[in-house]
Amino acid sequence: MADQIKLDVDFVRAQFPTACWDWAFFENAGGAFVPNSVIKRMTSYMSENQVQPGAPFPISEKAQERMDLGHHLMAQMIGAEADEVVVTASTSINVYVLAQALRPLWQAGDEIIVTNLNHEANSGAWRRLAEFGIKIIEWPVHPDTGQLDIDLLDRLLSDKTRLVAFPHVSNITGDINDVAQITEKVHQAGALVCVDGVAYAPHRLVDVKSWDVDFYLFSFYKVFGPHMGCLYGKRERMLETTNQSHYFIKNDDSGHKLNPAGPNHESIAALAGIADYFDGLALHHNPSVANSLFDRAKFVYELAARHEALLAQKFVDFITSKPGVRLMGRQSADLAARCATFSFTSENQTSAEIARAVAAHKVAIANGNFYANRLVEALGVADIDDGVVRCSMAHYNTSQEVDQLIVGLDQIL
């Protein structure tokens, strides 16, 4: 039934502040708009419960309940248990802390495989372990396609491999990697995976159990929430990690031992608003939708992915028709192969010139390397700082907005 239902984009947009639609916004890969449900949760916490949570008086107890609800709902939404999920300031800090928490388990001469397809968040922290004698093995992308060679991974894996760090989706190319296939290969070699899902989670359901990943990360501010990061880890993997916080934190308290900064109270409480948003969309489109948040999110993501694919097809048809323009990654809008994040360069204009010119049409796009310097360099982009032009779509974008984007690009390209 779900494949017969079209996303009601007008209803979707009504869930956000109206100011969001003053421009055609295509810098969603940098951070998505936040629905009213999240804003309401944040505001109500700060206006009603802005106290230290967990004390034995009513507003403090309520504060703890609201934080626990946000945490538990986000775990449910990705198919995990609450004690397998850590909510902290960002994905970058989550990877850094995780790397330090795993380091004592390894010794000099052990190997970590890192790909230059990664955003730097899932790259630099692992590479720094070379200071402790860990050998860093490069898994390079193809310089023309920007894609990973799975067969090459077979040749890179060894009995010394301890972890493979790679992205589910590149924030530059938008291409989707087969996480389950890669994870199975890595596990057969006796190693772990750390998957960056930041560019995937806004567009598709995160299903950590079906993929059997050891660690999976994404950012809530890309998934219509506050500026925070999520780290999932299998329970047994979490127990193996070493404490990175105060000495009195217990080993089974992953939420605190892997969050040395401590929890951001109001933002964690506001995460419940993401669940509110997905619940609202699911019930609007199908009042008899399943009861579990995971299943409702799956339903909504399916609607969103099909809508985004229609927008993506219109953009791909246009951008691949322009002479002197190079689209990075797959030349396709196939929703099974890529998400609706597109990056390109032009032989005739700098990326910065293109982004500024399109802004005159009230269209928001951006240029640069987007913290994927190694990938932009591997793709042969001459000016790393000028980088690529990135146009990224979300389910709340309309076909008319894509037309607006195309008109602006057409005039300068």
Secondary structure per residue as TSV (DSSP state, phi and psi in degrees):
chain	resnum	aa	ss	phi	psi
A	1	M	-	360.0	-37.0
A	2	A	G	-59.4	-34.2
A	3	D	G	-75.2	-3.9
A	4	Q	G	-100.5	-5.4
A	5	I	-	-100.0	131.5
A	6	K	-	-95.6	145.7
A	7	L	-	-65.7	129.6
A	8	D	-	-85.5	89.9
A	9	V	H	-67.3	-32.9
A	10	D	H	-62.6	-41.8
A	11	F	H	-64.4	-43.1
A	12	V	H	-56.4	-50.6
A	13	R	H	-66.9	-26.5
A	14	A	H	-69.1	-13.1
A	15	Q	T	-85.0	-1.6
A	16	F	S	-116.7	159.4
A	17	P	-	-57.1	139.6
A	18	T	G	-62.9	-25.6
A	19	A	G	-63.7	-19.2
A	20	C	G	-60.5	-25.3
A	21	W	G	-102.8	16.1
A	22	D	S	-67.3	-32.2
A	23	W	S	-120.1	160.5
A	24	A	E	-82.2	110.4
A	25	F	E	-99.6	115.0
A	26	F	-	-128.2	35.0
A	27	E	B	-117.2	38.9
A	28	N	G	-65.0	-28.8
A	29	A	G	-65.6	-20.4
A	30	G	G	-84.9	-18.2
A	31	G	-	157.4	129.6
A	32	A	-	-89.3	161.1
A	33	F	-	-66.7	157.6
A	34	V	-	-112.8	126.9
A	35	P	-	-72.0	163.6
A	36	N	H	-59.3	-30.7
A	37	S	H	-62.3	-37.8
A	38	V	H	-71.4	-43.3
A	39	I	H	-60.0	-42.3
A	40	K	H	-62.1	-44.3
A	41	R	H	-63.0	-41.7
A	42	M	H	-65.1	-47.1
A	43	T	H	-64.4	-43.1
A	44	S	H	-67.0	-36.0
A	45	Y	H	-64.1	-48.8
A	46	M	H	-70.2	-27.8
A	47	S	H	-89.4	-19.1
A	48	E	H	-117.4	-24.4
A	49	N	-	-137.7	28.8
A	50	Q	-	-79.5	68.8
A	51	V	S	-136.9	169.4
A	52	Q	-	-63.9	124.6
A	53	P	T	-76.7	157.1
A	54	G	T	92.8	0.4
A	55	A	S	-84.3	160.0
A	56	P	S	-84.0	53.2
A	57	F	S	-139.8	155.1
A	58	P	H	-54.9	-49.6
A	59	I	H	-71.1	-28.1
A	60	S	H	-71.6	-39.9
A	61	E	H	-63.9	-40.3
A	62	K	H	-65.2	-37.9
A	63	A	H	-60.0	-44.8
A	64	Q	H	-64.6	-40.3
A	65	E	H	-61.0	-42.0
A	66	R	H	-68.4	-39.3
A	67	M	H	-65.0	-45.4
A	68	D	H	-61.0	-38.9
A	69	L	H	-62.8	-48.0
A	70	G	H	-57.9	-45.1
A	71	H	H	-63.2	-49.1
A	72	H	H	-65.4	-39.4
A	73	L	H	-65.1	-39.4
A	74	M	H	-69.1	-32.6
A	75	A	H	-65.6	-44.1
A	76	Q	H	-60.6	-38.1
A	77	M	H	-65.5	-23.7
A	78	I	T	-108.0	8.5
A	79	G	T	78.4	26.0
A	80	A	-	-114.7	169.9
A	81	E	-	-90.9	155.0
A	82	A	G	-60.2	-35.9
A	83	D	G	-78.8	1.6
A	84	E	G	-101.0	2.7
A	85	V	E	-122.6	130.5
A	86	V	E	-117.0	130.4
A	87	V	E	-113.1	117.9
A	88	T	E	-136.9	-164.0
A	89	A	S	-68.5	-34.7
A	90	S	-	-167.5	165.9
A	91	T	H	-66.5	-38.5
A	92	S	H	-58.5	-46.5
A	93	I	H	-71.3	-31.3
A	94	N	H	-62.7	-43.2
A	95	V	H	-68.0	-40.7
A	96	Y	H	-60.7	-48.1
A	97	V	H	-65.0	-41.2
A	98	L	H	-61.8	-42.6
A	99	A	H	-60.3	-42.6
A	100	Q	H	-69.4	-30.8
A	101	A	H	-74.1	-26.6
A	102	L	H	-91.3	-23.6
A	103	R	G	-53.1	-42.8
A	104	P	G	-64.2	-14.6
A	105	L	G	-81.8	-11.6
A	106	W	-	-115.0	167.7
A	107	Q	-	-134.0	166.2
A	108	A	T	-56.1	135.1
A	109	G	T	99.6	-19.3
A	110	D	-	-67.0	160.0
A	111	E	E	-124.1	144.0
A	112	I	E	-123.9	131.0
A	113	I	E	-97.2	125.3
A	114	V	E	-129.2	136.2
A	115	T	E	-102.7	148.4
A	116	N	T	-78.0	2.2
A	117	L	T	-73.6	-17.9
A	118	N	S	-65.9	144.4
A	119	H	-	-60.7	149.7
A	120	E	G	-60.8	-22.0
A	121	A	G	-57.3	-37.2
A	122	N	G	-104.3	27.3
A	123	S	T	-129.7	-62.8
A	124	G	H	-58.5	-40.9
A	125	A	H	-64.3	-36.2
A	126	W	H	-72.5	-40.6
A	127	R	H	-63.8	-31.3
A	128	R	G	-65.9	-18.2
A	129	L	G	-68.7	-9.0
A	130	A	G	-60.1	-26.0
A	131	E	G	-61.3	-21.4
A	132	F	G	-106.2	15.2
A	133	G	T	91.5	1.9
A	134	I	-	-73.2	135.0
A	135	K	E	-90.3	127.2
A	136	I	E	-95.3	122.3
A	137	I	E	-104.9	128.8
A	138	E	E	-87.3	131.7
A	139	W	E	-113.1	92.2
A	140	P	-	-82.3	152.9
A	141	V	B	-81.0	161.7
A	142	H	-	-71.5	129.3
A	143	P	T	-65.9	-20.9
A	144	D	T	-90.4	-43.3
A	145	T	T	-94.7	-22.9
A	146	G	-	72.6	18.9
A	147	Q	-	-107.1	157.8
A	148	L	B	-90.0	142.6
A	149	D	-	-96.3	110.3
A	150	I	H	-65.8	-35.1
A	151	D	H	-63.5	-34.4
A	152	L	H	-63.6	-36.2
A	153	L	H	-59.0	-38.7
A	154	D	H	-56.3	-37.0
A	155	R	H	-79.7	-22.0
A	156	L	H	-85.0	-30.2
A	157	L	-	-68.3	142.7
A	158	S	-	-149.0	178.3
A	159	D	T	-71.9	-5.6
A	160	K	T	-98.1	-6.4
A	161	T	E	-68.3	130.3
A	162	R	E	-110.8	-28.3
A	163	L	E	-159.7	147.2
A	164	V	E	-121.7	125.2
A	165	A	E	-110.4	119.9
A	166	F	E	-151.5	162.2
A	167	P	E	-94.2	148.4
A	168	H	S	-69.4	-43.0
A	169	V	B	-138.6	137.8
A	170	S	-	-75.3	135.7
A	171	N	T	-76.9	-0.9
A	172	I	T	-104.2	-52.6
A	173	T	T	-88.3	-25.5
A	174	G	-	77.4	-1.3
A	175	D	B	-70.8	141.3
A	176	I	B	-94.1	127.7
A	177	N	-	-93.0	149.6
A	178	D	-	-81.4	91.3
A	179	V	H	-63.5	-42.6
A	180	A	H	-62.6	-42.6
A	181	Q	H	-65.7	-45.9
A	182	I	H	-64.6	-43.2
A	183	T	H	-61.4	-41.2
A	184	E	H	-61.9	-43.4
A	185	K	H	-61.2	-44.0
A	186	V	H	-66.5	-41.4
A	187	H	H	-64.6	-37.2
A	188	Q	H	-62.3	-27.6
A	189	A	T	-85.8	-0.2
A	190	G	T	82.8	19.2
A	191	A	-	-114.8	175.5
A	192	L	E	-106.8	163.1
A	193	V	E	-120.1	146.6
A	194	C	E	-126.8	111.2
A	195	V	E	-108.4	127.8
A	196	D	E	-89.1	111.1
A	197	G	-	-106.3	18.4
A	198	V	T	-58.2	-42.3
A	199	A	T	-86.9	-4.0
A	200	Y	T	-98.1	-44.2
A	201	A	T	-58.6	-30.6
A	202	P	T	-69.8	-14.3
A	203	H	T	-117.4	-22.4
A	204	R	S	-141.9	157.8
A	205	L	-	-65.1	134.4
A	206	V	-	-88.4	123.6
A	207	D	-	-131.7	78.4
A	208	V	H	-63.9	-32.3
A	209	K	H	-72.9	-40.8
A	210	S	H	-68.6	-28.7
A	211	W	H	-83.2	-18.8
A	212	D	T	65.0	27.4
A	213	V	-	-69.9	151.7
A	214	D	S	-82.7	-47.4
A	215	F	E	-135.5	138.0
A	216	Y	E	-142.0	135.1
A	217	L	E	-129.4	146.4
A	218	F	E	-156.1	172.1
A	219	S	E	-114.8	129.2
A	220	F	G	-66.8	-28.1
A	221	Y	G	-74.0	-10.6
A	222	K	G	-89.4	-13.3
A	223	V	T	-113.7	39.5
A	224	F	T	69.1	30.4
A	225	G	S	-133.2	-168.0
A	226	P	-	-71.3	166.4
A	227	H	S	-77.6	86.3
A	228	M	-	-146.1	166.4
A	229	G	E	-119.2	151.8
A	230	C	E	-119.5	131.9
A	231	L	E	-118.2	120.1
A	232	Y	E	-101.0	140.5
A	233	G	E	-145.1	138.9
A	234	K	-	-52.0	144.6
A	235	R	H	-55.2	-44.5
A	236	E	H	-66.3	-32.7
A	237	R	H	-70.4	-39.4
A	238	M	H	-62.5	-39.9
A	239	L	H	-66.1	-28.5
A	240	E	H	-74.6	-26.7
A	241	T	S	-66.3	151.3
A	242	T	-	-93.4	147.9
A	243	N	-	-61.8	128.9
A	244	Q	-	-112.3	13.5
A	245	S	S	-123.5	-151.6
A	246	H	-	-63.6	149.8
A	247	Y	T	-62.0	-26.2
A	248	F	T	-86.1	-2.1
A	249	I	S	-71.0	132.5
A	250	K	-	-75.3	154.1
A	251	N	T	-66.1	-27.9
A	252	D	T	-90.0	6.2
A	253	D	-	-98.1	72.0
A	254	S	H	-64.2	-31.6
A	255	G	H	-61.5	-25.1
A	256	H	H	-107.0	-36.4
A	257	K	H	-70.2	-22.5
A	258	L	T	-105.5	18.3
A	259	N	-	-137.2	75.2
A	260	P	T	-63.4	-19.4
A	261	A	T	-79.9	-17.9
A	262	G	-	86.9	161.5
A	263	P	-	-75.6	146.2
A	264	N	-	-92.3	101.7
A	265	H	H	-58.3	-56.6
A	266	E	H	-67.4	-32.6
A	267	S	H	-71.7	-38.6
A	268	I	H	-64.6	-41.6
A	269	A	H	-61.8	-37.1
A	270	A	H	-69.1	-17.7
A	271	L	T	-60.4	-27.0
A	272	A	H	-59.3	-25.9
A	273	G	H	-66.8	-26.7
A	274	I	H	-65.4	-43.7
A	275	A	H	-63.4	-41.1
A	276	D	H	-56.4	-43.7
A	277	Y	H	-63.3	-49.6
A	278	F	H	-65.4	-38.7
A	279	D	H	-59.9	-45.6
A	280	G	H	-62.1	-43.2
A	281	L	H	-66.4	-41.0
A	282	A	H	-62.8	-47.7
A	283	L	H	-68.9	-32.5
A	284	H	H	-64.7	-41.1
A	285	H	H	-84.3	-25.7
A	286	N	-	-155.4	94.8
A	287	P	T	-59.8	-19.7
A	288	S	T	-99.7	17.9
A	289	V	-	-60.5	156.4
A	290	A	-	-54.4	157.6
A	291	N	S	-78.4	-28.3
A	292	S	S	-77.4	143.2
A	293	L	H	-60.2	-39.2
A	294	F	H	-58.2	-46.6
A	295	D	H	-70.5	-35.5
A	296	R	H	-67.3	-40.3
A	297	A	H	-63.9	-41.2
A	298	K	H	-58.7	-43.9
A	299	F	H	-61.2	-46.4
A	300	V	H	-65.3	-43.3
A	301	Y	H	-61.8	-35.2
A	302	E	H	-65.2	-42.8
A	303	L	H	-61.9	-46.4
A	304	A	H	-63.4	-41.9
A	305	A	H	-63.2	-40.8
A	306	R	H	-67.3	-39.3
A	307	H	H	-64.3	-45.8
A	308	E	H	-62.6	-34.4
A	309	A	H	-64.9	-35.4
A	310	L	H	-65.9	-42.7
A	311	L	H	-63.4	-43.1
A	312	A	H	-63.4	-39.3
A	313	Q	H	-62.2	-41.5
A	314	K	H	-62.1	-41.0
A	315	F	H	-70.3	-43.4
A	316	V	H	-61.7	-43.0
A	317	D	H	-58.3	-39.7
A	318	F	H	-72.0	-54.1
A	319	I	H	-68.2	-31.5
A	320	T	T	-78.2	-8.3
A	321	S	T	-90.9	-7.8
A	322	K	S	-89.5	122.0
A	323	P	T	-66.0	144.4
A	324	G	T	78.3	8.4
A	325	V	E	-112.5	133.1
A	326	R	E	-112.8	114.7
A	327	L	E	-87.3	125.3
A	328	M	-	-77.3	145.0
A	329	G	S	80.6	-160.9
A	330	R	-	-65.6	136.2
A	331	Q	S	-86.8	60.5
A	332	S	-	-152.7	156.8
A	333	A	-	-111.7	11.3
A	334	D	-	-57.5	119.3
A	335	L	T	-68.3	-17.9
A	336	A	T	-80.4	-17.6
A	337	A	T	-106.1	-24.8
A	338	R	B	-154.4	160.3
A	339	C	-	-97.2	169.4
A	340	A	S	-84.4	51.9
A	341	T	E	-118.6	121.5
A	342	F	E	-127.0	136.8
A	343	S	E	-129.6	142.2
A	344	F	E	-150.1	164.4
A	345	T	E	-128.1	160.0
A	346	S	E	-123.7	142.5
A	347	E	S	-72.6	-19.7
A	348	N	S	-106.5	-18.4
A	349	Q	S	-135.8	153.1
A	350	T	-	-73.2	159.8
A	351	S	H	-64.6	-36.8
A	352	A	H	-64.3	-39.4
A	353	E	H	-61.5	-40.3
A	354	I	H	-66.4	-46.1
A	355	A	H	-61.8	-41.5
A	356	R	H	-67.4	-39.8
A	357	A	H	-64.9	-39.9
A	358	V	H	-68.8	-30.3
A	359	A	H	-60.7	-26.3
A	360	A	T	-64.4	-17.5
A	361	H	T	-99.0	15.7
A	362	K	T	58.5	42.7
A	363	V	E	-120.0	127.7
A	364	A	E	-101.2	109.3
A	365	I	-	-132.9	175.9
A	366	A	E	-141.8	167.1
A	367	N	E	-134.9	161.3
A	368	G	E	141.0	-161.4
A	369	N	-	-104.1	-10.8
A	370	F	T	54.0	42.0
A	371	Y	T	61.2	20.8
A	372	A	-	-120.0	47.4
A	373	N	H	-53.2	-43.7
A	374	R	H	-63.7	-38.0
A	375	L	H	-70.2	-46.3
A	376	V	H	-58.8	-40.2
A	377	E	H	-66.0	-43.1
A	378	A	H	-63.9	-28.6
A	379	L	T	-80.3	-2.5
A	380	G	T	84.4	19.4
A	381	V	-	-72.5	125.9
A	382	A	S	-68.4	-44.8
A	383	D	-	-106.3	102.1
A	384	I	T	-63.5	-37.1
A	385	D	T	-71.4	-43.3
A	386	D	T	-65.9	-39.0
A	387	G	-	60.5	-136.7
A	388	V	E	-114.8	163.0
A	389	V	E	-90.2	130.1
A	390	R	E	-118.8	128.9
A	391	C	E	-123.5	112.5
A	392	S	E	-124.1	132.8
A	393	M	-	-107.4	154.1
A	394	A	-	-128.4	171.9
A	395	H	T	-67.0	-18.1
A	396	Y	T	-86.7	-4.0
A	397	N	-	-74.5	152.6
A	398	T	-	-111.8	163.8
A	399	S	H	-62.7	-35.7
A	400	Q	H	-65.6	-35.5
A	401	E	H	-67.9	-36.9
A	402	V	H	-63.9	-39.3
A	403	D	H	-59.6	-41.1
A	404	Q	H	-62.9	-41.7
A	405	L	H	-62.5	-45.9
A	406	I	H	-63.9	-41.8
A	407	V	H	-59.7	-46.0
A	408	G	H	-62.8	-43.1
A	409	L	H	-68.7	-38.5
A	410	D	H	-61.8	-36.3
A	411	Q	H	-67.3	-33.1
A	412	I	H	-94.7	-31.0
A	413	L	-	-79.1	360.0
